[in-house]
């Protein structure tokens, strides 16, 4: 039991790891003894987050704009130059866009779909050689994709491209799980509900009470909630689990 839920000694890459749920997971992994790389579009923000987390353990900044294929390839190359293997890939980087159906712009569709869905597939593809080197039948390598309950139900917000992109991530998770199982790589998804993050802040400011009242457990998600599921899926405790998307939402999906 002392090691069943451990990620100590593992190497992880967390995209979008400088803020929000990505930062929560990065902090949890670092504190648990993993060697963690984080990406973020803004170099100063990424460097600052990595510097802060480095006071707790091992965290390295890899700034990148994963909307661009060249940046995906660059990150994969930089990681391969520094590490012999990658035990855990957390595809968390994401963006959202809210607008009415009458005014929703093409740019709001393309930006969100490219980052939230396209980058998940191609970063996983480019990192497969490193991930495979960490994989074995006794201890599979892990890919963890962060989706959203908005990809499972109809949100109260008009976030068309975000919801569609997260539904794509959920289905892609199952497809990747099926095809990568023979390579001893598990692929699972986390579908968060409302968490107290920068992305949620404008909505919480406008509709905080309404959001909380819609959650059966009557509270927003916390860092412990994100770290707990991400650590479980990356640990030996989840060796026999692949192709699932787990809502972490305080009971919203169960009640809908």
SVG drawing of the C-alpha trace seen along z (x, -y; Angstrom):
<svg xmlns="http://www.w3.org/2000/svg" viewBox="-31 -39 51 47">
<polyline fill="none" stroke="black" stroke-width="0.4" points="0.0,0.0 2.9,-2.4 3.7,-2.4 0.3,-1.5 -0.6,-5.1 2.9,-6.4 4.3,-8.4 7.7,-8.9 10.6,-8.6 8.4,-8.9 8.9,-11.5 5.8,-13.5 4.9,-16.2 1.9,-18.3 0.7,-20.6 -0.9,-23.8 0.9,-23.2 1.4,-26.9 -2.1,-27.5 -5.5,-26.0 -6.0,-22.3 -2.6,-21.7 -0.8,-23.6 -2.7,-21.7 -1.7,-18.4 1.9,-19.6 2.2,-20.7 0.8,-17.3 3.2,-15.3 6.2,-17.4 5.3,-17.0 4.9,-13.3 8.5,-12.9 8.0,-12.9 10.2,-14.8 7.8,-17.2 8.0,-19.2 5.3,-21.8 4.3,-23.7 2.6,-27.1 2.2,-29.5 3.7,-32.4 7.4,-31.8 7.4,-34.2 4.4,-32.5 5.7,-29.0 9.2,-29.9 7.7,-31.4 5.4,-28.4 8.3,-26.0 10.6,-28.1 7.9,-28.1 7.3,-24.3 11.1,-23.7 11.2,-24.8 9.1,-21.7 10.9,-19.2 11.8,-18.8 10.0,-21.0 11.3,-22.2 9.7,-24.8 9.1,-24.0 7.3,-27.1 5.4,-26.3 2.3,-27.2 0.8,-23.8 -1.6,-25.2 1.3,-25.0 2.6,-21.7 6.2,-23.1 5.9,-23.8 4.6,-20.3 7.6,-18.8 9.9,-21.2 8.7,-20.2 8.9,-16.5 12.5,-17.1 13.5,-19.0 12.1,-16.4 13.8,-13.6 17.1,-15.4 16.7,-15.6 15.0,-12.3 15.4,-8.6 11.7,-7.9 8.4,-9.5 6.2,-7.7 3.3,-10.1 1.8,-12.5 -1.0,-14.7 -2.7,-16.5 -4.3,-19.3 -3.6,-22.5 -6.9,-24.0 -8.8,-27.2 -12.4,-28.2 -14.6,-30.7 -18.0,-31.9 -20.4,-33.6 -23.9,-33.3 -24.6,-31.0 -25.4,-34.1 -22.1,-35.8 -19.7,-32.8 -16.6,-33.5 -14.5,-31.0 -11.4,-32.0 -13.2,-30.9 -13.8,-27.6 -10.4,-26.9 -8.3,-28.1 -10.2,-26.0 -10.4,-22.9 -6.7,-23.1 -5.5,-23.4 -8.0,-21.2 -8.3,-18.3 -5.7,-18.4 -2.7,-19.0 -3.7,-16.1 -3.4,-13.7 -0.3,-15.0 1.7,-15.6 0.9,-12.0 2.0,-10.8 5.3,-12.7 6.1,-11.5 5.2,-7.9 8.9,-6.8 9.6,-8.2 6.4,-6.9 7.0,-3.4 10.4,-3.3 8.7,-3.7 6.1,-1.1 6.0,2.5 3.3,5.1 3.9,4.9 3.8,1.1 2.3,-0.6 3.1,-4.1 0.3,-6.6 -1.5,-9.1 -4.1,-11.2 -6.3,-13.5 -8.2,-16.3 -11.6,-16.7 -14.7,-18.3 -18.2,-17.4 -19.2,-20.0 -18.2,-17.3 -20.7,-15.0 -23.8,-17.2 -25.2,-20.5 -23.6,-23.3 -25.6,-26.3 -23.0,-28.4 -22.8,-28.8 -19.3,-27.4 -19.8,-25.5 -16.2,-24.8 -15.1,-24.0 -17.8,-21.5 -17.2,-19.9 -13.5,-19.7 -13.9,-18.0 -16.3,-15.5 -13.6,-14.8 -11.0,-14.4 -13.2,-11.8 -13.7,-9.7 -10.1,-10.1 -9.1,-8.8 -11.0,-5.5 -9.6,-5.1 -6.0,-5.7 -6.5,-3.3 -7.6,-0.5 -4.7,-1.0 -2.0,-1.6 -2.9,1.2 -0.7,3.7 2.2,1.3 1.6,1.3 0.3,-2.3 -2.9,-3.1 -4.9,-6.1 -7.6,-7.5 -9.5,-10.8 -10.5,-13.1 -13.7,-15.2 -13.7,-18.0 -16.8,-19.9 -16.5,-23.4 -13.2,-24.1 -11.9,-27.4 -9.5,-28.3 -8.7,-31.4 -10.8,-30.0 -13.8,-29.7 -13.3,-33.0 -15.5,-35.2 -18.3,-32.7 -18.0,-32.4 -18.1,-36.2 -21.3,-36.3 -23.1,-33.1 -21.2,-31.7 -24.3,-30.8 -26.1,-29.3 -23.1,-27.1 -22.6,-25.9 -26.3,-25.2 -26.2,-23.0 -23.5,-20.8 -25.0,-18.0 -22.0,-18.2 -22.6,-22.0 -19.0,-23.1 -16.5,-23.7 -13.6,-21.4 -10.3,-21.9 -6.7,-21.1 -7.0,-17.9 -9.8,-16.7 -7.7,-17.2 -4.5,-15.8 -6.2,-12.7 -7.6,-11.4 -4.5,-12.3 -2.3,-10.5 -4.5,-7.5 -4.5,-7.2 -0.7,-7.6 0.0,-5.0 0.2,-1.3 -3.3,-1.3 -4.6,-2.0 -2.5,0.5 -5.5,2.4 -7.6,-0.6 -7.6,-2.0 -10.1,-3.7 -12.3,-5.3 -13.2,-9.0 -14.0,-9.8 -16.2,-12.8 -14.7,-14.7 -17.7,-17.0 -19.3,-16.7 -22.1,-14.6 -23.3,-16.7 -23.3,-14.0 -24.9,-11.5 -27.7,-13.9 -28.3,-15.0"/>
</svg>
